[in-house]
């Protein structure tokens, strides 16, 4: 469970970064 949570947070951060660049 913990190992799955770490990548999930990374994906969210990357998604936010992409959204900022897309804007």
HELIX and SHEET records of a PDB file:
HELIX    1   1 UNK A    2  UNK A   22  1                                  21    
END                                                                             
